Amino acid sequence: MTEWLRRFSRSGRARARLLCLPPGGGSARIYQNWGEPLGAEIDVVAVELPGRGDRGMERPIADMAELIDGVLPELDGLDELPLVVFGHSMGAVVAWELCRTLRATRGWLPEGLVVAAAAAPASLHAPNWRSDTSDEGLLQLITRAEGLPADAPPDPLFLEYILPILRADLMVVNDFRPQPLPALRCDLRVYLGADDPLAGEEEAAGWLAEVEGTTRISTFPGGHFFPRDNATPMLTRLRRDILDCTGLTKEVSAPWHPDRSPRTSIDYSSDV
């Protein structure tokens, strides 16, 4: 794999591919254990952004256009399998813009977009989401999102490492002004944490205006980091959604009927 991409599953049986974008401050490694629960039919690939993981010595990127320009060339050759793009928090917004750019520059649109714990692009600058990127503002955001253990004070060395990365990541979305483009013609799945203080049903509903495919909004136990803290129910649903978006449900899994009604429907289901 090239420097931007990390593959966490390898199988000659893969019939679809999942491309994962990390949340603010996150590394591709948060997806390293997803291959087994998603199954051999799904190839899991994650984006490793500069400044984290084995790219820790590189400068974090603070601009959406620069980030997309870095990722885009690395995706050449990934179109041999049906693709679903997944993004958590900041990664959801990057995933959306990446899909739009793939369509505009490659004429290639993934079969599905899955966004988790994220405000829709139109809601990014609302007061309840936007964050100050000072050290104090970042600490308040981390505390509010329960991104650190509550039973111990933050380690100063960890904060010295994470705050510049998180600051750059927040600038990616805080300063992002998306160009008005037609809605994506792909399926959309929106995942919410039942107790997420940053992205609730109102923010989730805004995503439905961004696609013309089938939609589903699912709620899971947990807060902003439910994909990390309570992954099992979400990964169960994600596998089903990947197979459904790529048309492989009947071929590789037991019969599953998610009440797939009209293309513009909203399903506020709960996977608790």
Salt bridges, closest charged atoms under 4 A:
GLU3 OE1 - ARG55 NH2 3.90
GLU41 OE2 - ARG13 NH2 3.59
GLU41 OE1 - ARG239 NH1 2.87
ASP43 OD2 - ARG7 NH2 2.95
ASP43 OD2 - ARG17 NE 2.87
ASP54 OD1 - ARG6 NH2 2.71
GLU58 OE1 - ARG55 NH2 2.74
GLU66 OE2 - ARG59 NH2 2.62
ASP76 OD1 - ARG106 NE 3.06
GLU80 OE2 - ARG17 NH2 2.93
GLU97 OE1 - ARG100 NE 2.98
ASP135 OD1 - ARG167 NH2 2.38
ASP169 OD2 - ARG52 NH1 2.80
ASP187 OD2 - ARG260 NH2 2.98
ASP196 OD2 - HIS224 ND1 2.95
GLU212 OE1 - ARG185 NH1 2.54
ASP229 OD1 - ARG228 NE 2.67
ASP241 OD1 - ARG189 NE 3.37
ASP241 OD1 - ARG237 NH1 3.94
ASP244 OD2 - ARG189 NH2 2.94
ASP244 OD1 - ARG260 NH1 2.82
GLU251 OE1 - ARG15 NH2 2.62
ASP267 OD2 - ARG216 NH1 2.96
ASP271 OD2 - ARG237 NE 3.31
